[in-house]
Amino acid sequence: MNRLLSMVLPELPIGRPHTAVLELYGALGSAIRGPEYVRTITALAQDQRVRSVVLDIDSPGGSAPVADLIYRSLRHLSSRKPTVAFIRGAGLSGGYLLACGASKVVALPTALVGSIGVIMIRPVVQELLDRVGVKMVITKEGRLKDMFQPFREPTDEEQEKVQALTAEIYEWFVDAVATSRGLDPKVVREYATGEMFTAPKAKEMGLIDELGDWETALDMASELGRIPRRLQYIRPRRPLLERLLARGGAAMAGAVVAELESRLSPRLELR
C-alpha cells in the first residue's frame, strides 16, 4: 500500500533539504509589502532545510524604502546560502535592486532589466482647489514644514532641497548596484540614466549573470545548493487580523481611502 502511494503522490520537500521559491510580483509597497517579505526572507535564512533559494521576480519597482528593506534582507540571505534571482518579465529600478540582493541573476532573454534611477512624485492640486473654490489654511512651525503639501506649487528653494534628497538616494542606489555586481561605481553611474535594457544587453553590461529560462535558474540553484531539484514555494502570510478584516466591506473602503491618501502624499520611488 505504501509503495502504491509513493508511486501516485509527488515527493514532498517538507522536512528534507530543498530549494525554496519566493515570488516577487508587482509594485514594491503595494503588491510587495516590506514587513511581510522581510519576515519570510529571515525565516528562509534560518531554516536549515532550505539549501538554496530562487527569487522569481517580475516587478517595475516602487517604494524606495521598501526596496531598501527587502534588498538588505536578501543580501543577508545570500550571504548564508545560495540565492538565484530569475527575472521573468521585468526587473526594473527597485525590482532590479531586489535581483542584486541575490548571489546570481538569470534573466529571460525577452525580459527588461535596469532602469536605475530615483524619482520623487509629488501631486499638486492647487488649480483644482481654485476651480472648486477651496482654500487651505496651514499653521506651521519650521520654515519648510509644509514643503510637500499638495495644495500649492513648490518654491525654488524647496525644489533644490528635493533635488538634493533624490541625488543622495541615487548615489546610494548606484553604490548598491556596484557593490552587488562587482562593478566600478563610475561604470554603473553611466548605466544609471533611468533607461531599461533588454536582458542580452544587460548581460553585456554585467548587470546580470546569465540568460536563460526558469529551468536554467532552478538548475543553477540546485547546483549551488548541492541538492537534487526539490522545490517548495513560499508565500508571505499577512497577519491574521488583517486577513479577517480583508473580507469585509469596511476593509475595502479603508483601502480606497488609504490609496487616495498615498496618491496625494510625496513618494520617493525606485521605479
Sequence and secondary structure as in RCSB ss.txt:
>XXXX:A:sequence
MNRLLSMVLPELPIGRPHTAVLELYGALGSAIRGPEYVRTITALAQDQRVRSVVLDIDSPGGSAPVADLIYRSLR
HLSSRKPTVAFIRGAGLSGGYLLACGASKVVALPTALVGSIGVIMIRPVVQELLDRVGVKMVITKEGRLKDMFQP
FREPTDEEQEKVQALTAEIYEWFVDAVATSRGLDPKVVREYATGEMFTAPKAKEMGLIDELGDWETALDMASELG
RIPRRLQYIRPRRPLLERLLARGGAAMAGAVVAELESRLSPRLELR
>XXXX:A:secstr
 HHHHHHHS    TTS EEEEEEEES BTTTB HHHHHHHHHHHHH TTEEEEEEEEEE  EEHHHHHHHHHHHH
HHHHHS EEEEEEEEEETHHHHHHHTSSEEEE TT EEE    EEE    HHHHHHHT       SSTTTTTT T
TS   HHHHHHHHHHHHHHHHHHHHHHHHHHT  HHHHHHH SS EEEHHHHHHHTS SEE  HHHHHHHHHHHH
TS   EEEE     HHHHHHTTSHHHHHHHHHHHHHHHHS EEEE 
